[in-house]
Amino acid sequence: MEPGARPAKRSSGAPEAPAELGGSPKRGRWAPPTLPTEPALYDGPFPFYRRPAEEGRFSLDAQRCYHPDARQLRYFAPPRAERPEPAFDLRHGYRDLYVRRDEGRREGLEHLLQWVAGNRDRLRAQGDAAGRPVNADFVTWRGHLTKVLTTPYESQEGWLLAVSLFRGTLYVSEVETPAARQQREQRSDMLQELAYMGYKFERYMCADTPDGSPDPTGVVNTNEAFCTVVRTRLGSHSLLFAGEVDCADPRGAWPEPPACYVELKTCKELHSPAQRRSFYRYKLIKWWAQSFLPGVSRIVAGFRAPDGSVATLETFETMKIFQLIRGDRGCWKPAVCMNFCEAFLAFLKKVVTEDDPQLVHLFAWEPGRPVSYTRHQGTEHVFLPAWYVETMSGGKSPD
């Protein structure tokens, strides 16, 4: 199958899984079509991807309440040297200055839908015969697309995505898999501290104002977030998605959003060529996908020592990550990631054709298997809230 190709429709007869989508008969009946994920199937030219444009912004405060503004945006304020002096102490405050978001509460698309509903007048498709209230083929979170992009090279964690078609737009929301839930609930204290270190690193690297200085002594509250909403196109698929942003650098080479945004990451120190090669193969793919999708120009990484201090800082320009992995035959290929994502979006369009917010298709993937799906009508899997359906159908505005 060519990357991004759609299977042909059958004119009559029983449903049949097209051979190019990996379908196979079961007990004399054809199974629903599936989508293969082997990298070789998507190893072609890089597909068209329009430069992402920021459509809007919103913030989540210390109580996780939504605000249609940029009040939580922070500003890039790095130290002058690549080796911070004094060293950043990423463990400081873990026991007494850490307010953790309730990860057991599944928010779905809630906050993004609040933004969409509040901006529905300018999102409406002008001159669209179908009268779509949102002029986009897909609405989702950046993180969901990141998982799709990296699927051809992922060997550890599967995913489950819920999809509904509502008034001409496909909404995609993640469902926590049983394995992910078990991992979250049984997370060791060491892993929780490592997560804290990532947030603490942001406290050392960001200021509250463009000309301010970082204050790493304050509370680390993971309820707080600033999100950008971007519009772009992959092949023939128009996308509207939101993603959390760590900070902005108004004095950088690209002062306008989304290019002005900077992603902050932490990673253990790399002491050998083999460790750096492993870092490029397995860690950098996720960093690249996360920043490339919304058009974030830079990733700044703090490499931490065993004692929790930051030993060095290193900057990765998103568009130059291609060069770092070039020549490594065993490494991932950006074109494969994007071609698979394009094919996956085409797969969703082919499968989810009934415009009904109460109908949910669950697309499931586990390493070593193709993407499959199941249909669920009026079940607990419905994720588009009633207030949103009413509002976007011409009802009352949300409070």
N, C-alpha and C positions, 0 to 999 in steps of 0.2 A: 504494500500500500504506500502510495506517495504521501509524504507528510502533509497533514491537513486535508486529505481527500475524504469525501463523504461516500458512504456505501450507496449503491443504487437501490431505489424502491422497487418492491415487487408489485406487479399489477394485480395479482390475485393469488388465491390459495392460502394455505396456512402460513403463519409467521415463520420466517426462516432466517437463521443467523448468517449474514453474508460471510463468505470465506475470508475476505480480507479483514474482517473485524474479529476473526478468531472464534466464530460460533461453532458449536458441535452438537450433534443430535443426542438426545437423552431418552432412552427407552422408546424409541420410535417417534419422538416429537422433537421439534427444533427448539433449542434453548434460546432465550433472548440474546441479542447480539452483545458481544463484549468488545473491549478495546485493548489491544495488546500494548505493552509498555517497553518492549525491548529497544534499547538505544539505536541499534542498527536500522530499525524501521524508519527512524526519523532523522537519519544522518544525511541532511541535504542542505541547500543554501539557507541562509538566515531569512526568515519570513519578514514581511513588512510589519513594522511596529512603529506607530506614530509617536512622535515626541510627546510625552505626557504633559498635560496642561492642568494646572491647579484650578479646580472648579469652586472650591470652598474650603472652610476650616471649621473645626469645632473643638471644644475642650471638655474634659471631665475633671471635676474638682476633687477635693480630699474625701468627700462622701460619695464619690462616683456619680454625681449629678451632672447632667448634660447642660452645656452652655453653647449657644451658636456663635462663638467668638474665639479669639486667639489668646485668652487670658492665661493659658497654661504654657504658651510658647516660651522656651528658654533659648539662651544665646550662647554660641560657642565661645569659650574663653579658655583656651589651652595654655599650659605653661610655655615659657619661651624655649625651653630645651626639650629634646626627645627623651631625656632621662630626668624625670621630675625630682626637684630638690626643694624642700624635703620630700621624701618618697610618699606617694599616696598610700594610706593605710585602709585598704578596702574592707577589713574586718571590723573597723571601729563602728560601734553603735549597733551591731547585729542583735545584741540581746535587749537593748533598751531604747533604740531609736528606729525601730522597724515596724511600720504599719502595713500589713499584708492585705491585699485585695482578696475577697472571698472567691477563690477559684471554683468552689463548688456551685456557685450561682452561674448558670449558663446564660449569657447575655444574648447570644446569637447576633442578629443584625440590628438589635434594638437601637443603639445610638446612631448608627448610619441611617436607619429608617427615619429617625427624628429629624436628621438633617435633610433628607430627601423630601419629607413632608413639608418642612419649613421653607423649602426652595422649589416647590412644585411648579410655581408659575413660570419660572425661567427654565425648568427642565423639560417642560412639555414639548413634544415634537411638533414643530411648526409645519403645517401643511401635510401632516401624516394622515393618510386616509384611514388608518386603523385607530387614530385618536389616542395614541400611547401617551399616558400621563408622564412617563419618563422616557426621554429620547436616548435609550441605550439598550443594547441586546442583553447585557448582563449587569447586575448590581451585586457586589460582594465585598468582602474584606481582602485587602492585599495579602494577608497571611494565608488565606485559602488558596489563592493563586500561586503563592510561593511553594506550597506543598505540591501543587500540580506540576509546576515547572521542574522540580527536583525529582519527581517520581521515577523517571527512567534510570536514575543512579542511586535511588534509596534502597537500602538493604535491611533496615532495622524496623522502621515504624510505618504502619499502614495508615489509612485515613478513611473517613466516612463523611460524605457531603450530601446534604439535603437540597433538592432543587424543586422549585415550583415556578410555573409560568403564570404571571398575573398581568393582564392587560398589555400583552405584547412584550414583556420584559421577563427574563429568567433571573430569579433570585437564588443565590447559592449561599448556603449557611453550613458551617461545620457541625457535626454531631460527634460527641466524645465517644471514642471506641472503648469497649470494656478494658482493653489492655492499657489505654492511656489513662483511664480512670483509676485503675489499680496502681499504675505507676505514680500518679499524682497523690493518691491517698497514702501510699507507702513510701513516699519520698524521704530519704534519710536526712538527718540534720546537716550532714556535709553538703549534700546537693542543695538544700535550702540556703545554706550559707553561700555557696557559689552563686546562686541566683541573686542573693543580696549584694554580692560584690559587684555584679554588673550594674545594679541600680546605684550603688555607692560611687562607682566610677563616674557616672553621669553627674553626681554632686560635685565632684572635683573638676569637671570639665565644662560646666555650664554656669551661666549667671542669669539673674532674673531680668536684667536690662542689657541693651546692646553695649553699653560702656561699663557695665558692672564687673565685679569679681566674684568668683565662685565662693560659696559658703558651704564647705563639706561637713560642718558640725550639726546641721539641722536634721530633722526627722526625714527618713526615707519612707514615703507613702506611695505605694504602688497603685493606689486608686487613681492618682492624678495622671492625666495624659493630655497630650495635644495631638490632634489628628488632621491630616490633610486629605481632601477629597479630590481625586484626579480623574480626568477623562482621557481616554486614549483608544487606540484601535489596533487589534492584532489580526492581520489578514482582513477578512470581511466582518470581523466581530467587533462591535463597539462596546467598550467597557467603561463602567463608572464604579470606582472602588475607593475605599478609604484605608488609610494605614497610619499607625502611630509614628510620630516623628520625635527624635530625641532633642534636636536643637537646630537653630538656623545660624548661618554665618553671613551677615549682611555686608561684611568687608571682604568676602572671598572673591574668587575669579568669576563666579556666577551668582550675582546678588539677588536674582529674582527666583521666586518659588516655581517649581519644586527643586530646581537645581541648587538653591542656596542651603538646602537642608543637609545635615550631617548625621550619619548613623554612628553610634558609639558602641563598641564591642570590647569584651575582655576575653583573654585566652591565656592558657598557661605558656610559660616561656618555651621557646623552641631552641634546642641546643645542638641539633645536628641536621645535616641535609635530609636525612630520612624523615625526621619529624616535620620539617618544613614541607617536604613533598606530601606527607600525609595530611598536613594542614590544608594545602592547596586542593587536594583531591576530595576531602570529606567535609571540611568546615567552610572553606571559601565559597563553595557552590551555593550554600544557603545564604551567606552574606551577600553574594553577588545578586542572587535572585530577589532577595528582599529589597535591595536598593535599586536595582535596574528597573523593576516594574514601575515604581512611581517617579523615576527620574531623579533620585537622590544622587548627587555627584560624588560624594566622598564617604568613606568608612574610616574612622580613626579607631585603632585598636590599642588597648592597653595590655601588654604582656606581663602577667603577674608572676612573681616569685612564689616559692612554697609558703613563705610567711604571710602572704596576702598583700604584699606591697607591689606597686607597679614598677617593674624594672625598666621597661622602655615603651615608647609610643611609636606607632607606625601608621602611616596614612596610605590607604589604598584608593586610588581613583577608580570609580566603578567601571568606566569605559575602558580602562587599561588593564583590568583583571584578565581580559582575553589574552593579553600578551604574556602574563605570568604563567599561564597553563599551556601555552602553545608549545608543541614539541613533545609533550608528555603523552605518549600513545595510550597510556592507561587512565588518563584523566578524563574528566567530563568535558562536554562540548556545549557552549551556550546555544548554538543553533539547534541541537537535539532537544534541549529543554524547551525552547520556544516553539519548535515544530510540534512537539508532543502537546503542548498547551493548546496550540491552534487546533490540532486534531481532537483534543478532548472537548473543546468548546463546540466544535462541529458535531461531535457525538451527542452532547447535551441537546443541541437544537433538533437533531434527528429523533431522539427518544422522547423528549418532553414537548409534546405538541398540543396537549389539552389545556386551555386557558382556565385554570381553576386553582385558587389559592388553597383549597382544601385537599388537593391532590399533591402528594409529595413523592418524588422519586428519590430513593436513596442509592447513591453511587458509592460502591465500596471497592477498596483496593488493599491488597496485602502483598508484600514483597514476593516476587516470583510468580505472581498470578496476573491475569488481565483485569481491567476495570470491568465490574459487572454492576447490575442495578436491580432493584425491586420496586414495585409500586405500592403505595399506601394511601388509601382514601379515607379522610376524616378520622385519622388516628392521632396518637400523641406526638407524631412526628411533624404535625403542622407547625410552622414557625413564623408565618406572616401574621402579626397580631390583628385582631378585629378592628382596632382603632385605625390602623394603617390602611387596611382594605377599604374601610368606610371613607376615610379622608381622600384616598386616591381615586375613589369611585365617585367623587363629587359631594361627599357628605360634609359634616362639620369638621372644622380644623381642630387639631389636638390642642389641649390646654397648654 
